Amino acid sequence: MRVTHPSANTHILLPDNSPLPVEENWFEPRYWQQQNKVVGEKKGRAKTYFLNLGEQIGVLRHYWRGGLVGKVLSDQYLFSRLENTRTYQEFQLLTQLEELGLPVSKPIAAKVQRSGFIYRGDLITEAVSGAQSLLDKLKQAPLTESEWQATAETLARFHNAGVFHADLNINNILFDERSKVFLIDFDRGEIRKPSQQTVENNMARLKRSFIKELNRNTEFYWRESEWDKFYALYRSFLTI
């Protein structure tokens, strides 16, 4: 990973081998809108933009605070050093996960904009081709046995490598057009020494997200009684 400094308080993060001429305006949705290169948007807690970068589609996400703090500080974080920013840490983690051969959205670029003791952050990753979240799929039809197996095996691969996902939920599990499973959104994630505690915490969070969406959606093709079978399948791939 390398860092460029187009201006005094701006840090742009790039993969070592990146050929892209990334500039500050790459992180402004208006820049892409003016060129008619925004090919999609997704609303959630924060809006993400899908960008036509030529040979690939990028996903632009701004860092926003959640919870009660977010209502006051919105997108402002305390700056101590670049390496401590959430933006830097997520970009570095994605780079490591890609090097390990784990299925993540590839990091393209990130920006840390400092203003005194405050910073704001943005991240661009490569879009997963034809992506559908696990939530989207379960709102349409039950998963097939092979899809459940791919999900269980992928989660186990990450946990076997000691990867802690801070917000493992069914929105952050994606299927591409060939039903390959990816994990996204590694903000506050990290690689730890593999442990049963990490595994149990991550999977308990995932189970809660299944139940939350079951109670929220009238059309949802999953029942709580299915969890034990899926968890047993997942454990069969675990080597910890």
Contacts in CASP RR format, 6 or more apart in sequence:
PFRMAT RR
TARGET T0000
AUTHOR 0000-0000-0000
METHOD contacts of the structure
MODEL  1
MRVTHPSANTHILLPDNSPLPVEENWFEPRYWQQQNKVVGEKKGRAKTYF
LNLGEQIGVLRHYWRGGLVGKVLSDQYLFSRLENTRTYQEFQLLTQLEEL
GLPVSKPIAAKVQRSGFIYRGDLITEAVSGAQSLLDKLKQAPLTESEWQA
TAETLARFHNAGVFHADLNINNILFDERSKVFLIDFDRGEIRKPSQQTVE
NNMARLKRSFIKELNRNTEFYWRESEWDKFYALYRSFLTI
1 13 0 8 1.000
1 14 0 8 1.000
1 15 0 8 1.000
1 16 0 8 1.000
1 91 0 8 1.000
1 92 0 8 1.000
1 95 0 8 1.000
2 13 0 8 1.000
2 14 0 8 1.000
2 15 0 8 1.000
2 16 0 8 1.000
2 18 0 8 1.000
3 11 0 8 1.000
3 12 0 8 1.000
3 13 0 8 1.000
3 14 0 8 1.000
3 82 0 8 1.000
4 11 0 8 1.000
4 12 0 8 1.000
4 14 0 8 1.000
4 22 0 8 1.000
5 11 0 8 1.000
5 12 0 8 1.000
6 12 0 8 1.000
6 23 0 8 1.000
6 24 0 8 1.000
7 24 0 8 1.000
9 113 0 8 1.000
9 114 0 8 1.000
9 115 0 8 1.000
9 116 0 8 1.000
10 24 0 8 1.000
10 111 0 8 1.000
10 112 0 8 1.000
10 113 0 8 1.000
10 114 0 8 1.000
11 82 0 8 1.000
11 88 0 8 1.000
11 111 0 8 1.000
11 112 0 8 1.000
11 113 0 8 1.000
11 114 0 8 1.000
12 22 0 8 1.000
12 23 0 8 1.000
12 24 0 8 1.000
12 109 0 8 1.000
12 110 0 8 1.000
12 111 0 8 1.000
13 87 0 8 1.000
13 88 0 8 1.000
13 91 0 8 1.000
13 107 0 8 1.000
13 109 0 8 1.000
13 110 0 8 1.000
13 111 0 8 1.000
13 112 0 8 1.000
14 20 0 8 1.000
14 22 0 8 1.000
14 109 0 8 1.000
15 95 0 8 1.000
15 107 0 8 1.000
15 108 0 8 1.000
18 108 0 8 1.000
18 109 0 8 1.000
20 53 0 8 1.000
20 108 0 8 1.000
20 109 0 8 1.000
22 108 0 8 1.000
22 109 0 8 1.000
24 111 0 8 1.000
25 31 0 8 1.000
26 109 0 8 1.000
26 111 0 8 1.000
26 124 0 8 1.000
27 60 0 8 1.000
27 62 0 8 1.000
27 109 0 8 1.000
27 111 0 8 1.000
27 121 0 8 1.000
27 122 0 8 1.000
27 124 0 8 1.000
29 38 0 8 1.000
29 49 0 8 1.000
29 60 0 8 1.000
32 38 0 8 1.000
32 49 0 8 1.000
32 51 0 8 1.000
32 52 0 8 1.000
32 60 0 8 1.000
37 51 0 8 1.000
37 52 0 8 1.000
37 53 0 8 1.000
38 49 0 8 1.000
38 50 0 8 1.000
38 51 0 8 1.000
38 52 0 8 1.000
39 50 0 8 1.000
39 51 0 8 1.000
39 52 0 8 1.000
39 57 0 8 1.000
40 49 0 8 1.000
40 50 0 8 1.000
41 47 0 8 1.000
41 48 0 8 1.000
41 49 0 8 1.000
41 50 0 8 1.000
42 48 0 8 1.000
42 50 0 8 1.000
45 64 0 8 1.000
45 66 0 8 1.000
46 61 0 8 1.000
46 62 0 8 1.000
46 64 0 8 1.000
48 59 0 8 1.000
48 60 0 8 1.000
48 61 0 8 1.000
49 59 0 8 1.000
49 60 0 8 1.000
50 57 0 8 1.000
50 58 0 8 1.000
50 59 0 8 1.000
50 60 0 8 1.000
50 127 0 8 1.000
51 57 0 8 1.000
51 58 0 8 1.000
51 59 0 8 1.000
51 60 0 8 1.000
51 124 0 8 1.000
53 108 0 8 1.000
56 108 0 8 1.000
56 126 0 8 1.000
56 127 0 8 1.000
57 126 0 8 1.000
57 127 0 8 1.000
57 129 0 8 1.000
58 108 0 8 1.000
58 124 0 8 1.000
58 125 0 8 1.000
58 126 0 8 1.000
58 127 0 8 1.000
59 105 0 8 1.000
59 124 0 8 1.000
59 125 0 8 1.000
59 126 0 8 1.000
59 127 0 8 1.000
60 122 0 8 1.000
60 123 0 8 1.000
60 124 0 8 1.000
61 122 0 8 1.000
61 123 0 8 1.000
61 124 0 8 1.000
61 125 0 8 1.000
62 75 0 8 1.000
62 120 0 8 1.000
62 121 0 8 1.000
62 122 0 8 1.000
63 75 0 8 1.000
63 77 0 8 1.000
63 86 0 8 1.000
63 87 0 8 1.000
63 120 0 8 1.000
63 121 0 8 1.000
63 122 0 8 1.000
63 123 0 8 1.000
63 187 0 8 1.000
64 70 0 8 1.000
64 74 0 8 1.000
64 75 0 8 1.000
65 73 0 8 1.000
65 74 0 8 1.000
65 75 0 8 1.000
65 76 0 8 1.000
65 77 0 8 1.000
75 120 0 8 1.000
75 121 0 8 1.000
76 118 0 8 1.000
76 119 0 8 1.000
76 120 0 8 1.000
77 85 0 8 1.000
77 86 0 8 1.000
77 118 0 8 1.000
77 119 0 8 1.000
77 120 0 8 1.000
77 121 0 8 1.000
78 117 0 8 1.000
78 118 0 8 1.000
78 119 0 8 1.000
79 85 0 8 1.000
79 114 0 8 1.000
79 116 0 8 1.000
79 117 0 8 1.000
79 118 0 8 1.000
79 119 0 8 1.000
82 88 0 8 1.000
82 112 0 8 1.000
83 89 0 8 1.000
85 112 0 8 1.000
85 119 0 8 1.000
85 121 0 8 1.000
86 121 0 8 1.000
86 187 0 8 1.000
86 188 0 8 1.000
87 110 0 8 1.000
87 111 0 8 1.000
87 112 0 8 1.000
87 119 0 8 1.000
87 121 0 8 1.000
87 122 0 8 1.000
87 123 0 8 1.000
88 110 0 8 1.000
88 112 0 8 1.000
89 188 0 8 1.000
89 189 0 8 1.000
89 190 0 8 1.000
90 110 0 8 1.000
90 123 0 8 1.000
90 186 0 8 1.000
90 187 0 8 1.000
90 188 0 8 1.000
90 189 0 8 1.000
91 107 0 8 1.000
91 110 0 8 1.000
91 123 0 8 1.000
93 186 0 8 1.000
93 189 0 8 1.000
93 190 0 8 1.000
93 191 0 8 1.000
94 104 0 8 1.000
94 105 0 8 1.000
94 106 0 8 1.000
94 107 0 8 1.000
94 125 0 8 1.000
94 186 0 8 1.000
95 107 0 8 1.000
96 191 0 8 1.000
97 104 0 8 1.000
97 163 0 8 1.000
97 186 0 8 1.000
98 104 0 8 1.000
98 106 0 8 1.000
98 107 0 8 1.000
100 161 0 8 1.000
102 157 0 8 1.000
102 158 0 8 1.000
102 161 0 8 1.000
102 163 0 8 1.000
102 183 0 8 1.000
103 154 0 8 1.000
103 180 0 8 1.000
103 181 0 8 1.000
103 182 0 8 1.000
103 183 0 8 1.000
104 182 0 8 1.000
104 183 0 8 1.000
104 184 0 8 1.000
104 186 0 8 1.000
105 125 0 8 1.000
105 126 0 8 1.000
105 127 0 8 1.000
105 128 0 8 1.000
105 182 0 8 1.000
105 184 0 8 1.000
106 125 0 8 1.000
106 126 0 8 1.000
107 123 0 8 1.000
107 124 0 8 1.000
107 125 0 8 1.000
107 126 0 8 1.000
108 124 0 8 1.000
108 125 0 8 1.000
108 126 0 8 1.000
109 123 0 8 1.000
109 124 0 8 1.000
110 121 0 8 1.000
110 122 0 8 1.000
110 123 0 8 1.000
110 124 0 8 1.000
111 121 0 8 1.000
111 122 0 8 1.000
112 119 0 8 1.000
112 120 0 8 1.000
112 121 0 8 1.000
113 119 0 8 1.000
113 120 0 8 1.000
113 121 0 8 1.000
113 122 0 8 1.000
125 184 0 8 1.000
128 174 0 8 1.000
128 176 0 8 1.000
128 182 0 8 1.000
128 184 0 8 1.000
129 176 0 8 1.000
129 177 0 8 1.000
130 176 0 8 1.000
130 177 0 8 1.000
131 174 0 8 1.000
131 175 0 8 1.000
131 176 0 8 1.000
131 182 0 8 1.000
132 174 0 8 1.000
132 175 0 8 1.000
133 170 0 8 1.000
133 171 0 8 1.000
133 172 0 8 1.000
133 173 0 8 1.000
133 174 0 8 1.000
133 175 0 8 1.000
134 143 0 8 1.000
134 151 0 8 1.000
134 170 0 8 1.000
134 171 0 8 1.000
134 173 0 8 1.000
134 174 0 8 1.000
134 175 0 8 1.000
135 170 0 8 1.000
135 171 0 8 1.000
135 213 0 8 1.000
137 143 0 8 1.000
137 147 0 8 1.000
137 175 0 8 1.000
138 170 0 8 1.000
138 213 0 8 1.000
138 220 0 8 1.000
138 221 0 8 1.000
138 222 0 8 1.000
139 217 0 8 1.000
139 219 0 8 1.000
139 220 0 8 1.000
139 221 0 8 1.000
140 219 0 8 1.000
140 221 0 8 1.000
141 221 0 8 1.000
142 221 0 8 1.000
142 222 0 8 1.000
143 151 0 8 1.000
143 221 0 8 1.000
143 222 0 8 1.000
146 179 0 8 1.000
147 175 0 8 1.000
147 179 0 8 1.000
148 230 0 8 1.000
148 233 0 8 1.000
149 233 0 8 1.000
150 175 0 8 1.000
150 179 0 8 1.000
150 180 0 8 1.000
150 181 0 8 1.000
151 173 0 8 1.000
151 181 0 8 1.000
151 230 0 8 1.000
152 230 0 8 1.000
152 233 0 8 1.000
152 234 0 8 1.000
152 236 0 8 1.000
152 237 0 8 1.000
153 181 0 8 1.000
153 237 0 8 1.000
154 173 0 8 1.000
154 181 0 8 1.000
154 182 0 8 1.000
154 183 0 8 1.000
155 168 0 8 1.000
155 173 0 8 1.000
155 183 0 8 1.000
155 202 0 8 1.000
155 203 0 8 1.000
155 206 0 8 1.000
155 234 0 8 1.000
156 234 0 8 1.000
156 235 0 8 1.000
156 237 0 8 1.000
156 238 0 8 1.000
156 239 0 8 1.000
157 237 0 8 1.000
158 165 0 8 1.000
158 183 0 8 1.000
159 194 0 8 1.000
159 198 0 8 1.000
159 199 0 8 1.000
159 202 0 8 1.000
159 238 0 8 1.000
159 240 0 8 1.000
160 194 0 8 1.000
160 237 0 8 1.000
160 238 0 8 1.000
160 239 0 8 1.000
160 240 0 8 1.000
161 191 0 8 1.000
161 194 0 8 1.000
162 191 0 8 1.000
162 192 0 8 1.000
162 193 0 8 1.000
162 194 0 8 1.000
162 195 0 8 1.000
162 198 0 8 1.000
163 189 0 8 1.000
163 190 0 8 1.000
163 191 0 8 1.000
163 192 0 8 1.000
164 189 0 8 1.000
164 190 0 8 1.000
164 191 0 8 1.000
164 192 0 8 1.000
164 198 0 8 1.000
164 202 0 8 1.000
165 172 0 8 1.000
165 183 0 8 1.000
165 185 0 8 1.000
165 186 0 8 1.000
165 189 0 8 1.000
165 202 0 8 1.000
166 186 0 8 1.000
166 187 0 8 1.000
166 188 0 8 1.000
166 189 0 8 1.000
167 185 0 8 1.000
167 187 0 8 1.000
167 188 0 8 1.000
167 205 0 8 1.000
168 183 0 8 1.000
168 202 0 8 1.000
168 203 0 8 1.000
168 205 0 8 1.000
168 206 0 8 1.000
168 209 0 8 1.000
169 205 0 8 1.000
169 206 0 8 1.000
169 208 0 8 1.000
169 209 0 8 1.000
170 206 0 8 1.000
170 209 0 8 1.000
170 210 0 8 1.000
170 213 0 8 1.000
171 209 0 8 1.000
172 183 0 8 1.000
172 184 0 8 1.000
172 185 0 8 1.000
173 181 0 8 1.000
173 182 0 8 1.000
173 183 0 8 1.000
174 181 0 8 1.000
174 182 0 8 1.000
174 183 0 8 1.000
174 184 0 8 1.000
175 181 0 8 1.000
175 182 0 8 1.000
176 182 0 8 1.000
192 198 0 8 1.000
194 240 0 8 1.000
195 240 0 8 1.000
196 240 0 8 1.000
199 238 0 8 1.000
199 240 0 8 1.000
203 231 0 8 1.000
203 234 0 8 1.000
207 227 0 8 1.000
207 231 0 8 1.000
210 222 0 8 1.000
210 224 0 8 1.000
210 227 0 8 1.000
211 224 0 8 1.000
213 220 0 8 1.000
214 220 0 8 1.000
214 222 0 8 1.000
214 223 0 8 1.000
214 224 0 8 1.000
END
